[in-house]
Amino acid sequence: MSQESTPTKPLSAFYSTNLNPIVNSYEKLATRIAYTLGYPQINIEAHQNQVFENISIAIEMFSKFAGYTEELLTFNSRLYEPGKGLRMDVLFTATKQMTSSTKSDEPTTLDTSLYEIGKSTIGDSPTSFAVSYEDGKPNMRGYDYLTDDYRRVVDIFAFEEGSSSGINTLFTIEQTLAQQTYFSYAMGKYGFDLISWFTLKNWLDTRRKLLSQDFYFRFDDRTQTMFLTPEPNTRAKITSFYGIVGAYVERPVSQLVSEQWVYQYSLALTKIIIGRIRGKYSGTNLFGGGQPNFSDLLGEGNAEKEKLENRLYENVPGFGDGQPPMFFIG
């Protein structure tokens, strides 16, 4: 960050709130760090790439505690490949709410590798894999523009098969029994009563468990792959169905870069770097007398770094951004 003429910005360039911050990129956060350290009045002895690297380190640490968004992804059993599972980016592109627009047939502007995943699984015509592009970037809610990659799934909290307990319950046995129960009150002694419906419902639950009709899901966050037991598309279970996958998804970098913990931790790391650089020139006389003071800045950066790490790992994550209590006892 070399010294250069910096024009005065208009006041409107500094208006910012917690939910509408002006810091939404690495460049803007690096500029804020430079201003905090005295730029442009004094020269900052740190390369811009070093500051960017400090920001990346802070975001990597904080993203584990920064919360997530809950997403419901459309699941098509034909996309599942036995023995290999199903990657979450495939579900992102197959879910309409995660893409601004989808197209049928073969995609035109979609990453080739993702297209091949669907093609190898369900044949030569994968469903709804095309994605619209704006300014050379995919216009998707499940895509992080700054990392130029799909947002990562933290964990999966639910898997519902649409044919039994998911969203498509109109023509299920449970729905039919429930309707018969209502008819018994509306039309006299016709249909089932509540005790019969409860007994049959328990029998259906037991049958699903004995015949392994319920799916057990597990998720590998490193490979971003979901596995099901029993696996669809096998000889033992070849029925095609739709379902819903509930997933916790990491927040995009544009939201994390505006967090106060990220700013202060990046600032602390930058102070350490500047202190070490100035320490190399200890004993050198400056113009007008004096010597570079590196020990104070280096000690200040290390102290702030340790304090912020303790706050992140030992106390409430971040700056107390915990979830509010959902109930009170008193």
C-alpha positions, 0 to 999 in steps of 0.5 A, a space after each residue: 500500500 504505497 502512498 499516493 494522492 487520495 481524493 476526498 470521497 463524498 459523505 454518501 460513500 460512508 453510510 453503512 449499517 449492520 445489515 446494509 454494510 458498505 464493506 462487501 469485498 476484499 478491496 473495501 475491507 483492505 481500504 478500511 484496514 489501511 485507513 485504521 492504520 493511518 493511511 494515507 497520511 503515513 505509508 503502510 509497509 504491507 503489500 496488498 496481497 498480504 492484507 488480502 491473505 489476512 482477510 482470507 484467514 479471518 474468513 476461513 476461521 469465522 465461517 465455521 461460527 458465522 451461522 448458515 442459511 436453511 435451504 430446501 433442495 429438490 431431490 430426484 432419485 434418478 440423480 443418485 448414483 449407487 456407490 458414489 452418492 449425490 453431490 450437493 451442487 447437483 441439487 443446487 442446480 436441480 432446485 428452482 429456488 436456488 437458480 433464478 431461471 432453469 431450462 430443460 433439455 441440454 444446458 448451454 452455459 453450464 460447467 461441463 463437469 457438473 453436466 457430466 455428473 447428471 449425464 452419467 447418472 440419468 442418461 443423455 438428458 439431465 433435467 434442469 441443469 442449465 443456468 443463466 449467466 450475468 456479467 460472466 457469472 452464474 445467476 444462482 442463489 446457491 452460487 458464491 460469486 466471490 469464490 466462483 464456486 458453489 456454496 458449501 453445505 454444512 450439514 443435512 438436517 432432513 430428508 423426506 421422500 415425497 411419496 410417504 411423508 414429504 410434500 406430496 401426501 395427497 394420494 398416500 395411504 395416510 391421507 386416505 385413512 385421514 379422510 375416512 376418519 373425517 367421513 366417519 364423523 360427517 356420515 355416521 358410522 362409515 369409514 374408520 374411527 380415530 382408534 382404527 386410524 391410529 392402529 393402522 398408522 402404527 402398523 404402517 410405521 412398523 412395516 416401513 422399519 421392518 422392510 427398510 423402506 425409510 431412508 437413512 442419510 449421511 453427509 460428508 462435508 469435505 466431499 459435499 456428498 450425500 449417501 442414502 441407505 438403502 440406495 436408490 437406483 439399485 436392483 433392490 430399489 428401482 422406484 423413481 421418486 422425488 423428495 426434499 433435502 433440508 440443508 444448512 448452507 454456508 453464508 457467501 463471502 460477501 456477507 462474511 467480509 463485512 463482519 466485525 470479527 473478520 475486520 478486527 482479526 484481519 487488522 490484528 494480523 496486518 499489525 503483526 506483519 507491519 511490526 515484523 517488517 519494521 523490526 527488520 530495520 531496527 537500529 536504522 535512523 529515520 529522516 529527522 531522527 528517531 528509529 522505527 518502533 516495531 515492538 509496540 505494534 507487534 505486541 498490540 497485534 499479538 494481544 488483539 489476535 489472542 483476544 479475538 481467538 479466545 472470543 471465537 473459540 471459548 465464548 459466544 461466537 463472534 461479537 455475541 451474535 448468538 440465536 435469541 432464546 426461543 422460550 422462557 421459564 419463570 
